[in-house]
């Protein structure tokens, strides 16, 4: 549209220059309004939908009401009936949640007080079992408490492209204490000795070594006493620009270049960390864990946030060593956070203000005797929404 208006303007000026007497009989036309840009949305925000059924509202009211429950020991599977008798609110037990928390349906609760808000009674009774009660459309649901679970030593991450159980077992072996003493011994023989002494499988990526001009019998000299196997391997392999990859069932010994191309993907649950701002956490990890390795700075590693209904997570694809540092960092944050996880409100980001341009003013009055009066003012700017 802007091109067309510009063209018409040029034509009008040219006609006035060629034959001003003819044009003098008419007043200037009305101005064209500017095409203003109205408020532009900055993006879409997904809001967490709270249960809004009548039963859910009754459950919320019951959680804040003082109720009378029998004190003492109570089997978990009898809790729904007791709460229903006291409040009229139905209670469901999440069987899959019990499996994850490794809790039997017949587990014993200890109700130490009564005539207190129901949410207080339930938190004291359920938290020792890493459980909690939440409001759902159908009433109250007894399910896992991710924050309590994360502090009880249960896994807070999940490997995606390797077997999770095998990878955890291998990572545990890397934490055992060992000693290495080798002097100018071939690399492949050194790896055989380490594998035998520590009951694990090491596979040397010969093709990757040959690609960078290294041989399986590269001489190795190292003398370490009473260090973790992970530390010993890292120090030994770094000297030759080599690295190891946790493949679940075995460790692959390869070049650092090859390790940076064979990324492992892992989901990290953020329960118990205390931060509500996942984006800020991503920035922290990208600036503290191998900064040059991330895609934002030209590397190959990636990290993304995931907001689920009751949990937040990070999905990370990076090297074995970077994963170890991320796990350590998140563990330190979790160990030093106390109380419940941060609660926050989702706030709409204001849209940008409109940029509306004014119209071109009307032309002057007609020249000469029969000229018509000047046209009116310009049209106001319209908005795009």
C-alpha positions as CSV (number, residue, x, y, z in Angstrom):
1,X,0.0,0.0,0.0
2,X,2.8,2.4,0.8
3,X,4.3,2.0,-2.7
4,X,1.0,2.8,-4.3
5,X,0.5,6.0,-2.2
6,X,4.0,7.1,-3.1
7,X,3.3,6.6,-6.8
8,X,0.1,8.5,-6.7
9,X,1.8,11.4,-4.9
10,X,4.5,11.6,-7.6
11,X,1.8,11.6,-10.3
12,X,-0.1,14.4,-8.6
13,X,3.0,16.6,-8.3
14,X,3.9,16.0,-11.9
15,X,0.4,17.0,-13.1
16,X,0.5,20.2,-11.0
17,X,3.9,21.1,-12.5
18,X,2.6,20.5,-16.0
19,X,-0.7,22.3,-15.9
20,X,-1.3,24.4,-12.8
21,X,-4.2,26.5,-14.3
22,X,-6.4,23.4,-14.7
23,X,-5.7,22.2,-11.2
24,X,-6.3,25.6,-9.8
25,X,-10.0,25.2,-10.3
26,X,-10.2,22.6,-7.5
27,X,-9.3,22.7,-3.9
28,X,-6.7,20.2,-2.5
29,X,-8.0,16.8,-1.7
30,X,-8.4,15.5,1.9
31,X,-5.4,14.1,3.5
32,X,-4.7,10.4,3.7
33,X,-4.6,9.0,7.3
34,X,-1.5,7.3,8.6
35,X,-1.6,3.6,9.0
36,X,-0.9,3.3,12.7
37,X,0.2,0.1,14.3
38,X,-2.0,-0.8,17.2
39,X,-1.0,-2.9,20.2
40,X,1.0,-5.9,19.0
41,X,1.0,-9.0,21.2
42,X,4.4,-10.0,22.4
43,X,3.5,-13.7,22.4
44,X,1.2,-16.3,23.8
45,X,1.2,-17.5,27.4
46,X,-0.2,-20.8,28.5
47,X,-1.9,-20.4,31.9
48,X,-2.2,-23.3,34.3
49,X,-5.9,-24.2,34.4
50,X,-7.0,-24.9,38.0
51,X,-9.8,-27.5,38.5
52,X,-13.1,-25.6,38.5
53,X,-15.7,-28.3,39.1
54,X,-18.1,-28.0,42.0
55,X,-16.4,-31.0,43.6
56,X,-13.0,-29.3,43.2
57,X,-14.3,-26.1,44.9
58,X,-15.7,-28.2,47.8
59,X,-12.3,-29.9,48.1
60,X,-10.5,-26.5,48.2
61,X,-12.9,-25.3,50.9
62,X,-12.5,-28.5,52.9
63,X,-8.7,-28.2,52.8
64,X,-8.9,-24.9,54.7
65,X,-11.6,-26.0,57.1
66,X,-10.8,-27.5,60.6
67,X,-11.8,-31.2,60.5
68,X,-11.9,-33.9,63.1
69,X,-10.1,-37.1,62.2
70,X,-9.2,-40.0,64.4
71,X,-5.6,-39.6,65.8
72,X,-3.1,-42.3,65.9
73,X,-2.1,-44.8,63.3
74,X,-4.2,-45.2,60.2
75,X,-3.7,-47.4,57.1
76,X,-3.3,-45.2,54.0
77,X,-6.1,-47.1,52.1
78,X,-8.6,-46.2,54.9
79,X,-7.8,-42.4,54.7
80,X,-10.4,-41.7,51.8
81,X,-13.3,-43.0,53.9
82,X,-12.3,-41.1,57.0
83,X,-12.0,-37.8,55.0
84,X,-15.3,-38.4,53.2
85,X,-17.0,-39.0,56.6
86,X,-15.6,-35.7,58.0
87,X,-16.0,-33.5,54.9
88,X,-18.2,-35.1,52.3
89,X,-15.3,-34.7,49.8
90,X,-14.3,-37.8,47.7
91,X,-10.7,-38.8,47.9
92,X,-8.8,-40.9,45.3
93,X,-5.4,-42.6,45.7
94,X,-3.0,-42.4,42.8
95,X,-1.8,-46.0,42.5
96,X,0.9,-45.2,40.0
97,X,2.1,-42.4,42.3
98,X,2.4,-45.0,45.1
99,X,4.5,-47.2,42.8
100,X,6.9,-44.3,42.0
101,X,7.2,-43.4,45.7
102,X,7.5,-47.1,46.6
103,X,4.7,-46.9,49.1
104,X,2.2,-49.7,49.7
105,X,-1.5,-48.9,49.8
106,X,-1.6,-50.4,53.3
107,X,1.3,-48.2,54.6
108,X,0.6,-46.7,58.0
109,X,0.0,-43.0,58.5
110,X,0.5,-41.3,61.8
111,X,-2.2,-38.6,62.4
112,X,-0.9,-36.6,65.4
113,X,-3.5,-33.9,65.6
114,X,-7.2,-33.2,64.9
115,X,-9.5,-30.2,64.6
116,X,-6.9,-28.5,62.5
117,X,-7.1,-27.4,58.8
118,X,-7.3,-30.5,56.7
119,X,-4.3,-29.4,54.6
120,X,-2.1,-29.2,57.8
121,X,-3.2,-32.7,59.0
122,X,-2.6,-34.2,55.6
123,X,0.8,-32.6,55.1
124,X,2.1,-33.9,58.5
125,X,0.7,-37.4,57.8
126,X,1.6,-37.8,54.1
127,X,5.0,-36.0,53.8
128,X,7.0,-38.8,55.6
129,X,5.8,-41.1,52.8
130,X,6.8,-38.6,50.1
131,X,3.1,-38.1,49.3
132,X,0.7,-35.1,49.2
133,X,-2.9,-34.4,48.7
134,X,-3.9,-32.1,45.7
135,X,-7.2,-30.8,44.4
136,X,-8.4,-32.4,41.2
137,X,-11.7,-32.2,39.3
138,X,-13.0,-35.3,41.0
139,X,-12.0,-34.2,44.6
140,X,-8.8,-34.8,46.5
141,X,-6.0,-36.9,45.0
142,X,-3.3,-38.5,47.2
143,X,-0.2,-38.8,45.0
144,X,3.6,-38.3,45.1
145,X,5.1,-35.2,46.5
146,X,7.9,-34.5,44.0
147,X,9.7,-32.0,46.3
148,X,9.8,-34.5,49.2
149,X,10.7,-37.3,46.8
150,X,13.7,-35.4,45.5
151,X,15.1,-34.9,49.0
152,X,14.8,-38.6,49.9
153,X,17.5,-39.8,47.5
154,X,15.1,-40.9,44.7
155,X,16.3,-40.2,41.2
156,X,15.6,-36.6,39.9
157,X,16.6,-37.3,36.3
158,X,16.0,-39.7,33.5
159,X,18.3,-40.7,30.6
160,X,16.5,-40.7,27.3
161,X,18.8,-42.3,24.6
162,X,20.6,-44.8,26.8
163,X,19.3,-47.3,29.3
164,X,18.6,-45.4,32.5
165,X,19.3,-48.2,35.0
166,X,22.5,-49.3,33.2
167,X,23.7,-45.7,33.0
168,X,23.1,-45.1,36.7
169,X,24.9,-48.3,37.6
170,X,27.9,-47.4,35.5
171,X,28.0,-43.8,37.0
172,X,28.0,-45.4,40.4
173,X,31.0,-47.5,39.5
174,X,32.8,-44.3,38.4
175,X,32.5,-43.0,41.9
176,X,34.5,-45.9,43.5
177,X,38.0,-45.1,44.8
178,X,40.9,-46.5,42.9
179,X,44.7,-46.1,42.3
180,X,46.5,-46.0,38.9
181,X,50.2,-46.4,38.4
182,X,51.4,-46.8,34.8
183,X,54.7,-45.8,33.1
184,X,54.9,-45.7,29.3
185,X,52.4,-48.5,28.9
186,X,50.2,-48.9,25.9
187,X,46.7,-47.3,26.2
188,X,44.8,-50.4,25.2
189,X,46.6,-52.5,27.8
190,X,46.0,-49.8,30.5
191,X,42.3,-49.8,29.7
192,X,42.2,-53.6,30.0
193,X,43.8,-53.4,33.4
194,X,41.5,-50.7,34.6
195,X,38.4,-52.6,33.4
196,X,39.5,-55.8,35.1
197,X,40.3,-54.1,38.4
198,X,37.0,-52.2,38.6
199,X,34.6,-54.7,37.1
200,X,33.4,-52.6,34.2
201,X,33.6,-52.7,30.4
202,X,35.7,-50.2,28.5
203,X,35.6,-50.0,24.7
204,X,38.3,-48.1,22.8
205,X,37.0,-46.2,19.7
206,X,40.0,-47.1,17.5
207,X,38.6,-45.5,14.3
208,X,38.1,-42.1,16.1
209,X,41.7,-42.3,17.4
210,X,43.0,-43.0,13.9
211,X,41.1,-40.0,12.5
212,X,43.2,-37.7,14.6
213,X,46.5,-39.6,14.2
214,X,46.5,-41.6,17.4
215,X,47.1,-45.3,17.8
216,X,45.7,-47.8,20.4
217,X,49.1,-48.3,21.8
218,X,49.7,-44.7,22.7
219,X,52.0,-44.6,25.8
220,X,50.4,-43.8,29.1
221,X,52.1,-42.5,32.2
222,X,50.1,-41.8,35.3
223,X,50.5,-42.2,39.1
224,X,47.4,-41.5,41.2
225,X,46.5,-42.9,44.7
226,X,43.0,-43.1,46.3
227,X,41.0,-41.0,43.8
228,X,37.6,-41.6,42.3
229,X,37.7,-43.6,39.1
230,X,35.9,-40.8,37.2
231,X,38.7,-38.4,38.2
232,X,41.5,-40.8,37.3
233,X,40.1,-41.6,33.9
234,X,39.5,-37.9,33.2
235,X,43.0,-36.9,34.1
236,X,44.6,-39.8,32.2
237,X,42.5,-39.3,29.0
238,X,42.8,-35.5,29.0
239,X,46.6,-35.8,28.4
240,X,45.8,-37.3,24.9
241,X,42.7,-35.1,24.2
242,X,40.5,-38.2,24.8
243,X,37.2,-38.5,26.7
244,X,34.8,-41.2,27.8
245,X,31.1,-41.6,27.0
246,X,28.6,-43.3,29.3
247,X,26.8,-45.7,26.9
248,X,24.9,-47.5,29.7
249,X,26.3,-50.9,29.5
250,X,29.9,-49.8,28.8
251,X,32.2,-46.8,28.7
252,X,33.4,-45.7,25.2
253,X,36.9,-44.2,25.1
254,X,37.1,-41.8,22.2
255,X,38.4,-38.4,21.1
256,X,37.1,-35.2,22.6
257,X,35.8,-34.2,19.1
258,X,33.9,-37.4,18.8
259,X,32.5,-37.1,22.3
260,X,31.2,-33.6,21.5
261,X,29.3,-35.1,18.5
262,X,27.8,-38.1,20.3
263,X,25.5,-36.2,22.7
264,X,23.4,-37.9,25.4
265,X,19.9,-36.6,26.3
266,X,18.7,-36.4,29.8
267,X,15.6,-35.0,31.6
268,X,16.3,-33.2,34.8
269,X,13.3,-32.7,37.1
270,X,13.6,-29.4,39.0
271,X,11.7,-30.5,42.2
272,X,13.2,-29.2,45.4
273,X,15.5,-26.7,43.8
274,X,13.5,-23.6,44.9
275,X,13.5,-21.6,41.7
276,X,10.4,-20.8,39.7
277,X,12.3,-19.2,36.8
278,X,13.5,-22.0,34.6
279,X,14.9,-19.6,32.0
280,X,17.2,-18.0,34.6
281,X,18.4,-21.5,35.6
282,X,19.2,-22.3,32.0
283,X,21.3,-19.1,31.7
284,X,23.1,-20.1,34.9
285,X,24.0,-23.5,33.6
286,X,25.0,-22.2,30.2
287,X,27.5,-19.8,31.8
288,X,28.9,-22.2,34.4
289,X,29.1,-25.6,32.6
290,X,31.3,-25.6,29.6
291,X,30.0,-22.3,28.2
292,X,31.4,-22.7,24.7
293,X,29.7,-26.0,24.2
294,X,26.2,-24.7,24.0
295,X,24.3,-24.0,20.8
296,X,23.7,-20.4,21.6
297,X,27.5,-19.8,21.4
298,X,28.1,-22.0,18.4
299,X,28.5,-25.4,20.1
300,X,26.4,-28.5,19.7
301,X,24.8,-28.9,23.2
302,X,21.2,-27.9,23.7
303,X,19.0,-27.2,26.7
304,X,15.2,-26.6,26.8
305,X,12.7,-26.0,29.5
306,X,9.5,-28.1,30.0
307,X,6.6,-26.9,32.1
308,X,4.2,-29.8,33.0
309,X,1.1,-29.7,35.1
310,X,2.7,-30.3,38.4
311,X,6.5,-30.3,37.6
312,X,9.1,-28.4,35.8
313,X,12.0,-30.0,34.0
314,X,15.0,-29.3,31.7
315,X,15.8,-31.4,28.7
316,X,19.5,-31.4,28.0
317,X,21.6,-32.9,25.2
318,X,25.3,-32.7,25.9
319,X,28.4,-34.7,26.7
320,X,28.8,-37.2,29.6
321,X,31.1,-34.9,31.6
322,X,28.8,-31.9,31.1
323,X,25.9,-34.0,32.3
324,X,27.9,-34.9,35.4
325,X,28.5,-31.2,36.2
326,X,24.8,-30.3,35.6
327,X,23.8,-33.1,38.0
328,X,26.3,-31.8,40.6
329,X,25.1,-28.2,40.3
330,X,21.4,-29.1,40.6
331,X,22.3,-31.3,43.6
332,X,24.0,-28.5,45.4
333,X,21.0,-26.2,44.8
334,X,18.6,-28.9,46.1
335,X,20.8,-29.5,49.2
336,X,20.8,-25.9,50.1
337,X,17.1,-25.2,49.5
338,X,14.7,-25.5,52.5
339,X,10.9,-25.4,52.7
340,X,8.5,-25.8,49.8
341,X,9.3,-25.1,46.2
342,X,8.7,-21.5,45.0
343,X,5.1,-20.6,44.2
344,X,4.5,-18.0,41.6
345,X,1.8,-16.3,39.5
346,X,1.9,-16.2,35.8
347,X,1.8,-12.5,34.7
348,X,0.8,-11.4,31.3
349,X,3.5,-9.5,29.4
350,X,2.0,-6.2,28.3
351,X,1.7,-5.7,24.6
352,X,3.9,-3.1,22.9
353,X,2.2,0.3,22.5
354,X,0.8,1.3,19.1
355,X,2.7,3.4,16.7
356,X,-0.1,5.3,14.8
357,X,0.9,8.0,12.3
358,X,-1.2,11.0,11.6
359,X,-2.8,11.7,8.3
360,X,-1.6,14.1,5.7
361,X,-3.5,17.4,6.0
362,X,-6.0,18.7,3.4
363,X,-4.8,20.7,0.5
364,X,-5.2,24.4,0.1
365,X,-8.3,26.1,-1.3
366,X,-8.9,26.3,-5.0
367,X,-7.1,28.8,-7.1
368,X,-9.2,31.1,-9.3
369,X,-12.8,31.9,-9.5
370,X,-14.6,28.7,-9.4
371,X,-12.3,26.9,-7.1
372,X,-13.8,24.5,-4.6
373,X,-12.8,24.9,-0.9
374,X,-9.9,23.0,0.6
375,X,-10.5,19.5,1.6
376,X,-10.9,18.3,5.1
377,X,-8.3,17.0,7.5
378,X,-6.6,13.6,7.3
379,X,-8.1,10.3,8.3
380,X,-6.9,9.0,11.7
381,X,-4.5,6.1,11.9
382,X,-6.1,2.6,11.9
383,X,-4.6,-0.2,14.1
384,X,-3.5,-3.8,13.5
385,X,-4.3,-6.1,16.3
